[in-house]
């Protein structure tokens, strides 16, 4: 069992085309607050980033943002967070988010979301930290990505053990249970059925 005091969430600064993405972000924020787990994220008030932070705050939870000076205006820094760190570079941003978190979660998003999450996975692989990484496969959003990871494993670029360490779930409760090591749901990269959060 891993004690989760704070979880870093990577997700889009847009809401995406599927309303279920917003519902999933809201549900994750509610579950984090209900379990007393703090949110660490990119500090924005827009897109899925803002949705998950708003849900944590509405549930009486703790939301900590980390944003660069350059992005504070572009992504519109959230004004109601428990704490907001404004740093100079993206390297500082990611390092501080990692330092403040016990695990990492990816919701739907684009290039930035994927890059930040995969760096966290790589840091686990390299032994820079021993924090678990998981993704919430909302409505099958990550099916193709998970298939690619399986393909990379089959081609000898990713070890089976590394694939098995990635937590994949369809809902926030299952994801957090998996990250804490208490989930009965299978881990690994087999695509989920994409069910919406309950």
LINPERA-V9384 format. One record per backbone hydrogen bond with DSSP energy under -0.5 kcal/mol. NH is the residue of the N-H (numbers start at 1). CO is the residue of the C=O. Records with the same first field share a line. If there is no record, write none. Layout:
BEGIN
NH: CO  CO
END
This chain:
BEGIN
2: 180
4: 2
5: 3
7: 38
8: 103
9: 40
10: 8  105
12: 108
19: 17
21: 18
22: 18
23: 19
24: 20
25: 21
26: 22
27: 23
28: 24
29: 25
30: 26
31: 27
32: 28
33: 29
34: 30
35: 31
36: 33
37: 32
38: 5  36
39: 62
40: 7
41: 64
45: 75  76
46: 75
48: 12  14
49: 12
50: 46
51: 47
52: 48
53: 49
54: 50
55: 51
56: 52
57: 53
58: 54
59: 55
60: 57
61: 56
64: 39
65: 83
66: 41
67: 85
69: 87
72: 68
73: 69
74: 70
75: 71
77: 72
78: 43
82: 63
83: 63
85: 65
86: 84
87: 67  85
93: 89
94: 90
95: 91
96: 92
97: 93
98: 94
99: 95
100: 96
101: 97  98
102: 6
103: 6
104: 132
105: 8
106: 134
107: 10
114: 110
115: 111
116: 112
117: 113
118: 114
119: 115
120: 116
121: 117
122: 118
123: 119
124: 120
125: 121
126: 122
127: 123  124
128: 123
129: 123
132: 102
134: 104
135: 167
136: 106
137: 135  169
138: 136
139: 194  195
140: 137
141: 138
143: 140
146: 142
147: 143
148: 144
149: 145
150: 146
151: 147
152: 148
153: 149
154: 150
155: 151
156: 153
157: 152
158: 152
163: 159
164: 160
165: 161
166: 163
167: 133
169: 135
175: 171
176: 172
177: 173
178: 174
179: 175
180: 176
181: 177  178
182: 177
183: 177
188: 166
END
